């Protein structure tokens, strides 16, 4: 990946490339994790950490902008839903 404004190149291995493809497609960390869990034999906690680290690195290098989106309260319980990271 190349940041056109800085000229800095950011390389990804095959798993990082797959994460990027899914992030570009779904723009939702939860959907990416669900997809990757179906594709790879990996511990969910480790996968979640890896995806979060990739998003952080891409954000720090100015390659993506990440935002948080809260899900609405549950109709049954009134409790607030979880927060999901979304790419813009």
Secondary structure, DSSP 4 states (H G I P E B T S, - for coil): -EETTTTEE----HHHHHHHHHHHHH-BHHHHHHHHHHHS---HHHHHHHHHHHHHHHHHTTS--EEEEEPPPPTTT-----EEEEE-
